[in-house]
Amino acid sequence: MLLYAEEKWYAVSEGLLTDAEIHNLTLELKRRKQKAVNLYLSSSPLPDNKKYLTTAETKTEKYFKQNYLGGN
């Protein structure tokens, strides 16, 4: 999923897509996530670990800022 998002991010960051197209990409990412959760976790769901989720979100945001927005 991350590679898919990264692949599509260039067009988003360059302003090449309309708001509707960006919205559709967001929905596609959500669909892919749901499909993966259903495929791999449906028979033995694992509880969400808020600490790890927060850490992952923070690292993901930092990665995108550094690599695509030129920030720190």
SELO-115566 format. One record per residue (C-alpha): residue in one letter; chain; x, y, z. Coordinates in steps of 0.05 Angstrom, whole numbers, plus 5000, padded with zeros to 4 digits. Example, Ala and Ser with C-alpha at 12.3 -4.5 7.8 and 13.67 -1.06 7.14 Angstrom:
# SELO-115566
(A,A,(5246,4910,5156))
(S,A,(5273,4979,5143))
This chain:
# SELO-115566
(M,A,(5000,5000,5000))
(L,A,(5056,5048,5017))
(L,A,(5087,5037,4948))
(Y,A,(5020,5050,4915))
(A,A,(5013,5115,4955))
(E,A,(5084,5136,4939))
(E,A,(5073,5121,4865))
(K,A,(5011,5166,4863))
(W,A,(5040,5220,4908))
(Y,A,(5080,5254,4853))
(A,A,(5018,5273,4814))
(V,A,(4985,5297,4878))
(S,A,(5045,5338,4901))
(E,A,(5053,5370,4832))
(G,A,(4980,5392,4830))
(L,A,(4966,5349,4769))
(L,A,(4902,5319,4797))
(T,A,(4834,5349,4812))
(D,A,(4804,5347,4881))
(A,A,(4758,5291,4858))
(E,A,(4817,5250,4832))
(I,A,(4854,5259,4898))
(H,A,(4792,5239,4936))
(N,A,(4786,5176,4893))
(L,A,(4859,5158,4907))
(T,A,(4846,5166,4981))
(L,A,(4786,5120,4977))
(E,A,(4827,5069,4937))
(L,A,(4880,5068,4992))
(K,A,(4825,5056,5044))
(R,A,(4797,5000,5001))
(R,A,(4865,4967,4995))
(K,A,(4876,4972,5070))
(Q,A,(4808,4941,5084))
(K,A,(4821,4885,5034))
(A,A,(4889,4869,5067))
(V,A,(4859,4870,5137))
(N,A,(4802,4824,5115))
(L,A,(4849,4777,5078))
(Y,A,(4903,4771,5130))
(L,A,(4869,4786,5196))
(S,A,(4797,4765,5189))
(S,A,(4806,4695,5219))
(S,A,(4848,4718,5277))
(P,A,(4840,4793,5287))
(L,A,(4893,4826,5328))
(P,A,(4879,4884,5374))
(D,A,(4904,4952,5352))
(N,A,(4963,4976,5392))
(K,A,(4954,5051,5398))
(K,A,(5027,5062,5417))
(Y,A,(5053,5027,5354))
(L,A,(5000,5059,5311))
(T,A,(5020,5128,5335))
(T,A,(5093,5113,5323))
(A,A,(5079,5087,5253))
(E,A,(5037,5148,5235))
(T,A,(5090,5195,5261))
(K,A,(5145,5160,5222))
(T,A,(5103,5159,5159))
(E,A,(5088,5233,5164))
(K,A,(5161,5249,5175))
(Y,A,(5181,5206,5115))
(F,A,(5133,5242,5069))
(K,A,(5153,5311,5095))
(Q,A,(5227,5296,5085))
(N,A,(5221,5263,5017))
(Y,A,(5164,5301,4984))
(L,A,(5154,5367,5019))
(G,A,(5227,5384,5032))
(G,A,(5214,5393,5106))
(N,A,(5246,5365,5169))
